[in-house]
Amino acid sequence: MKKFFNKWTRKFHRWIAIPTIIIIPLAVISKFSGAGAEHLPPQIEQFQSILMLLLVISGSYLYLIPYFTKWKRNRSKKTNNLLKSI
């Protein structure tokens, strides 16, 4: 189950990154091209914020996966060593 979740989190993160990569430059260009407030509707900015939040959550999880597994491996080694010493 854990590998399944990690695999789908990676896929989700990649697919969410694509519209984010498209929307952010469009928003920046429209904001700095004079009358930027009239170019993009507020729904696009809200959608952009939601995409960024999803990217932060999934990216943080993907970043921390190796640390979680290392912590779990070290924890199981300690318990195994304790059991062997008894």
C-alpha positions in Angstrom: 0.0 0.0 0.0 2.8 2.4 0.8 4.5 1.9 -2.6 1.2 2.3 -4.3 0.6 5.6 -2.4 4.1 6.9 -3.2 3.7 6.0 -6.9 0.4 7.8 -7.2 1.6 10.8 -5.3 4.5 11.2 -7.8 2.1 10.9 -10.7 -0.3 13.4 -9.1 2.5 15.8 -8.4 3.7 15.6 -12.0 0.3 16.2 -13.5 -0.5 19.1 -11.2 2.8 20.7 -12.1 1.9 21.0 -15.8 -1.1 23.4 -15.4 0.8 25.3 -12.7 3.7 25.8 -15.1 1.3 27.2 -17.6 -0.8 29.4 -15.3 2.0 31.1 -13.3 3.9 32.7 -16.3 0.5 33.8 -17.7 -0.4 35.4 -14.5 2.9 37.2 -14.1 2.9 38.4 -17.7 -0.6 39.7 -17.4 0.1 41.4 -14.1 3.1 43.3 -15.4 1.7 44.1 -18.8 0.0 47.4 -17.8 -3.6 46.9 -16.8 -3.1 43.4 -15.3 -6.1 43.4 -13.1 -8.5 43.3 -16.1 -6.7 40.4 -17.9 -7.1 37.5 -15.6 -10.3 36.7 -13.7 -10.0 36.2 -9.9 -11.0 32.5 -10.4 -7.7 31.9 -12.2 -5.8 33.3 -9.3 -7.7 31.1 -6.9 -7.1 28.1 -9.1 -3.4 29.0 -9.2 -3.3 29.2 -5.4 -5.0 25.8 -5.0 -2.6 24.2 -7.5 0.4 25.7 -5.6 -1.0 24.4 -2.3 -1.4 20.9 -3.8 2.2 21.1 -5.2 3.6 22.1 -1.8 1.8 19.3 0.1 2.7 16.5 -2.4 6.2 17.9 -2.9 6.8 18.0 0.8 5.7 14.4 1.1 7.9 13.3 -1.7 10.8 15.2 -0.2 10.4 13.6 3.2 9.9 9.9 2.0 13.6 9.0 2.2 13.9 10.5 5.7 10.8 8.5 6.8 12.2 5.3 5.5 15.7 5.9 7.0 14.1 6.7 10.4 11.9 3.6 10.2 14.9 1.4 9.1 17.1 2.7 12.0 14.2 2.2 14.4 13.7 -1.4 13.4 17.5 -2.0 13.6 17.5 -0.7 17.2 14.6 -3.0 18.2 16.3 -6.0 16.5 19.5 -5.3 18.3 17.7 -5.0 21.6 15.9 -8.4 20.9 19.2 -10.0 20.0 20.9 -8.8 23.2 18.2 -10.3 25.4 
